[in-house]
Amino acid sequence: MRKQSTEGQESSIQRARALWREYLLPYKGTLVWAVVGGIVAAVSSGFGIPVILQEMFPVIFDGKPLPPWAERVLLWYVSPENLPLVTVWATAAMLPLVVVVRGLSSFVNVYLLSKIGLGVLETLRLKVYRKYQDLSLAFHDRQQKGDLLSRLMQDTQFLQGGLVQIANDLIIQPLTLLAALGFLIYRASVSEQFLILLANMLLVGVCVIPIRYIGRKMLARARVVQSSQGDLSSTLQENFSSQRDIRAFELEQQQIRLFRDRIRRYIQASIGAVRWQSLLTPLIEFVSAIAMAATLLVGNMNGMNMGDFAALATAMYLCYEPVKKLGAVHNKAETLNAGLERINHVLNAPDDVPEPENPRSPAAWKGEVEFRNVCFGYQQDSPVMRNIDLRIPSGQVVALVGPSGAGKTTFINLLCRFYDVLSGSVKVDGIDVREMR
């Protein structure tokens, strides 16, 4: 089990590296600016807001004076008798100023990441669509048309949206967590509130356990959700393209029952995914409430004032909020794996009719056709043509006659090499079609 887990982690790392090289590396310049915006937003949120609250409350409520350098700056613009009022206004203005900086930097981060995500969506859809054009008819015959459409449109859209959300949270949330923990460490070093910090960090570690467990449950449900979504698209596509047959054979009720069953499967899978996803937030909030209660008790025993408590409480909130969002990111990444598996099923599908390494062609095209001991089946274990031997000289006109399903279209498909024979050979002017371009 440990070996399998290690292999799974390595494959996840390799998959992440491949996604970076192929989809994100072309936007590295834009990504750098998005990261800068995320860093500014995280620092102003995780460290800036607690510091402002800690410094603002004593000045406004306890009459604590400003630092000497700040007073000198204000005295350049106001008279000494107006200094107390201006001090209150200037101190209070610091909080919205930090929030404005945080908001602008967050906007830059989200906007640029969304721009990158739309570029990734274009690249991904073109890649899947191009692969559809290269895959053989045998592959298309084996797949439901609605499911192929779902992989191209819905799965790629889901993957793009998830990548933007994950990229955004992976930049801002860990940095916010580190900034808030940095403030707690700073406060513990200057006011001996180390017990609060230690309890807070231990409870952050406790949150990892439900996050990992719920993530595994989310992956299993996500696979079922996206598979059932593809089944719904296939049912609709087949129904719309077969309306004449459905009306002719009075299959309307049968089609309604089929669609209802597939809707119910999709809804049940979606409810299961929502149930596990919704469980994460209450668990982390419960742990946060315990940490806040511990802060109140320890703060009361140590004579903590209102400003210190407000700053520590805000910092602790800013610790647990990123943990909650990173838990959602973990679950989102697990669901994205399900969509990525469906897309990779197409992108990694083998070519059933590969191009020859050294293609041949006749010196002069004449048009002689020869089937030599040909066996063919759309499935490997179910041949529909057996030991066919046929030679048509060039210039001769031949009619293929037979009932529906006799193999007339299959004959032409093999001649055009839309499929490859199971055994034997199909030749044009003496050259096997598998050796031609």
N, C-alpha and C positions, 0 to 999 in steps of 0.2 A: 504493500500500500504506500509506503514511504517513497519507493522508487517511482510509482505511478504519479504521485503528487509532485515529485521533483520534475518529472518529464512534462507534466501539465504546466508547471510554472515556466519551464524553459520554452515550451511552445507558445505560451502567452507573451513572453518577452520577445520571442522571435516575431510573433504576429504584430506586436506593437512597433518593433523596429521596421518591419515591412510597410506598415501603414504610414509611418513617419517618412520613410524614403520615397514612397510612391505618391502620397497624397499631400503631405504637409511641407515637405522640403521646398517645393516650388514657391511657397508663400513665406519663406523664412524671414524676409524683411518685415512683412506685415505682422508676422507672429512675434517678432522682437518687440515692436511697439505695443502690441497687445499685452505682452508680458510686463512691460514697463508700467502700463496703465494698471494692471493687476497688482503689481508690487506697491504702487502708490496707494491704491484703494485699500490694500490689506494693512499697510503700516498705519495709515490715517485712521483706520477702523480699530484694529486690534491694540495699538499702542496710543494713538493720538487721542481718541475719545476718553479712555480711562484717565490719562494724564490731565486733560482739560477738566474733567469732572472733579478730580482730586484737588486741582488748584483753584477751581472756580467756586466750589461750595464754601470753603473757609473765607474767601474774600467777600462773598455776598452775604453769608449768614453770620459769620463770626467777626467780621471787620478786620480780617488779616490784611496787612499792607502788601502791596505789590513788591516784587523784587526792585532794588534800587535803580537798576538800569531802565526798567519799565516806567518807573515814576519819572525819571529824568526825561524820557521820550515824551510822556504825556504833558509834562510841564512846559515843553516847547510850544504846545498848542493851546493849553488851557491855563486859567489862573489857579492859584493854590486853593482858593475857597471853593472852586467847582471841581477840584480833583476827586473827592469821594464819590460824587455822582457819576462823573466820567469813568472812574475806575470800575464801578458796578456795570455800567453800560459796556465798556470795553471788554471786561471779563466775560459777560454774558454773550457778547458777539463772537467770542472765540469758538464756541460750540457750533453755531451755524456755519462759521468759516471752515472748520474741519469737515463738516458734513458736505459742504459744497465741493471741497477738494475731493472728498471720497466719491461723491456722485459723479463729477466730471471724469475722474479716472476710471470709474466703473463703466461709464458710458463708452469711453474709448476702448476699454477692454472688450465689452460685449459687442460693440459695433464691428470692430476689426475681426473678432473671432467669427461673427456671423457671416462676414464677407468671405472669410476663408472657408467656412462651412459650405456656402453656396458654390464656391469654386470646386470644392471636393465633391459635392453632389453632381455637378456637371461632369467631372472627370470619371466618377464612378459609374454614372449611367451610360456614358459613351462607351466605357470599357465593357460593361455587361452587354450592351446592345451590339457592339462590334463582335463580341464572342458569340452571340446568337447567330450572327451572319456566317461565322466560320464553322459552327457545329453542324454535324451531318443531319440529314433528314431522319436518320434512325434515332438520334437524340430527341428531336422534336416530336417524333411519333410516340416516344416513351413518356413524354411529359404532358401534363395538362396545360392547355394554352393559358387558362386563367392564372395558374400558378406561376408560369413564366412571366406573365404581365405583373403579378404581384411582387415577384422578386425584383423586377426592373424598376417599378414605380414606388411601391409602398415600403419595401425593405430598404431600398437605397435612401428614401426620404427619412425613414426611421433612424437609419445609421447616421445620416448627416446631422439630424437634430440632436441625436445623442452625443455625437462627437463634439458639437459646439458646446453643449451643456457641460460635458465632462471636462473639456479643455478649459472652460471658464472657471469651473469650481476647483479644478486641480491647480490653477494658478493662484486664485484668490484665497480659498479656504485654508490650505496648509500655511500660507504666509500670515493670514489673520490669526490662526491658532498659535503660530510661533511668536507673533508680535504680542498677543495677549499673555502668553506664558512668559515672555520676556519682561512684561510689566509686572507680573506676579513675582518673578524672581527678583526684580529690582526692589519691589516693596518689601519682600521678605528679607532682603539684605539690609534695608535701612530701618525697618520697624519690627524685626524679629517675629514676623507672622509666618514663620516657616511651616508651622503645623498646617495652616490653611492651604498653603501651596502644595505640601506633600499630599494631603488628602485629595485635593483637586486633581493632581496628576495621576494618583492611583485610580480615581474614579473614571478618568479619561480612558485608562487602560481597560477598565471593566467594560466599557462600551464596545470594545472591539469584538467581544465574544458574540453578542447577538447580531452584530453587523455581518460577520462571516457566515453564521448559520442561516440568517435570512437571505443572504446573497445566493447561497446554494439552492435554496428553495425557489428563489426568483428565476434562476436560470432554467430550471425544469419547467416552470410554468410558462416562461417566455417562449420556449421552443413549441409548446402546444399552441399558444396564442397565435404565433406567426404561421404555423402550419395550418391551423384552422382558418386563418385569414386567407391563405392561399386557396384552400378548399372552397371558401365562399366565392372568391373571384372566379374560380373554375366553373362552379355551378352556374353562376350568372352568365358567363361567356358561352357555355354549352347550351343554356336555355335560350339565349337570344339568337344564337346561330341555328337553332333547330325548331323554330316556331312552327313551321309547316308540318314537320313530323309529329310534334307534340299534339297539334290540333287534329291531325289525321287519325292518330291512334288513341285520342282522348286520354292523354297522359298529364293533364293539367293538375289533378289532385296528387298524383304521384310526385310531380315536380315540386309542388307546394310542401309536401311532407319531407322531401329530401332537403329543401332549402331550410325548413324549420329545424330539422335535426342538426344541420350544420351551424345554424345561428345559435342554437342552444349549446353546442359544443364550444363555440367561440366565447359565448357569454360565461359559461362555467369556468373555462380556463382564465378568462379575464378577471372574474371575481376572485379566483384563487390567487392570481398575481397581485391584485389590489389588497387582498387580505394580508398577505405577507409584507407588502410594501408599507401599508398603513400601520403595521405593528411596530415598525422601527422607531418612529417619532415618539410615541408615548413612552417607550422604554428609555430612550435617551433623556427625555424630559423628566422622567421619574428620578433618574440618576442625578440630573442637574438640580432638582428640588432638594435631594438629600445633601448635595454639596452646599447649596445655599443655606440650608438649615444649619449645617456645621459651621459655616462662616458666621452666621448670627450668634451662635453659642460662643465660639472662640473669640469673636470680636467683642462680645459683651464682657467676657471674662478678662480681656486684655484692655478694656477701656477705650475701644476704637471709637473715633468720632464719626459724624455723619459723612463728611467728605471722604474719609478713608474707606468707609463701608461702601459708599456709592461707587467709588472707583474700583474696589475689589470685586463687588457684585457685577459691575459692568464687564470687567475683565474676565470673570468666570463665565458670564453669559457668552462673551465672545470666544471663549474656549469651547463651550459645548455646542454652540450653533455651528461652527465649522465641522465638529465631529458628526453632528446630525446630517449635515449636507454631504460630508465625505462618505457617510454610510449610504446615503441615497445615490452618490456617485458610484460606489461599489456595486450596489444593486443594479444601477443603470448599465454599468459595464457588463454585468452578467447577462442582462437581457440583450445588450448589443451583440454579445457573442453568438446568441441564437440567430440574429439577423445576419451576422457576418458569415456564419456557417452556411446559411441558405444562399448567400451571394457567392461564396467560394465554391459551393456545389456546382455553380454554373462556370465560374472563372477557371476552375481546376478540372472541369470535365474533359476527358480525353477525346481527341479527334478520332472518330471511328473510320474516317476516310482520309487518311493523311496524304500529304503531297509526297511524291517520291523524291529521294535525295538527288538522283540523277535522272530527270525525266527524259523519256524517249519520244520520238515522233517519226512517222514514216517519211521517206524521202519525197514521195508524191502520194497525196491522198487519193485513194480509189474508192473506198467505201465497202470493202469486203468485211462481213460480220461473221464471227464464229463463236458459238457456245460449245465448250468442250467439257463434258461431264460435270455440269454446273449443279451444285446443290445450294439452296438459299432458304433462309428463314428470318423473319423479323425478330424472332427470339432464337437463341442459340440451340435450344432443345426442341424446337418446333419447326422443322423445315416445311416449306410450302412448295418448293420445287426440288425434284430429285433426279439426278443423273440426266440432265438435259444436254443433248448433243444436237447441234444445229449449225448449218453453214449456209450463208446467203452470199452469193457472188456479187461483186460490184456491178451496179447497173440494173440489178434485178428488182422488180417490184413484188413485195410480199405482203399479204393481208394476214393479220392476227385475228382469228375468229374464235369466240367462245363466250359462255355465259359470264355474268358478273361474278368476280372472284376467281376466275380461271387462271389469272396470272398475266393478262395482257399488259396492264400498267407496270407490273413488277418487271416484266421483260424489258420494257423501255427504261425503267429506272436503273436496272443493272447495266444496260448499254450506255447510259449517260453517267454511270458511276455515282448515282445518288446514294447507292448502297454498295457494299463489297460482298462478294459471294462467300459462302462458308467453305466451299471447296470447289475445285475445278478452276476454269478461267473463262473470261470474256475477252475476245480479241477483236481489234479493228485493224485491218490490213496487216495481220500477223503479229501485232504487238498487244500484249495484255494491257487493258485499260488502267490497271493499277500501276503501270510503269509510265503512264502518260501524265502530263500536267493537268 
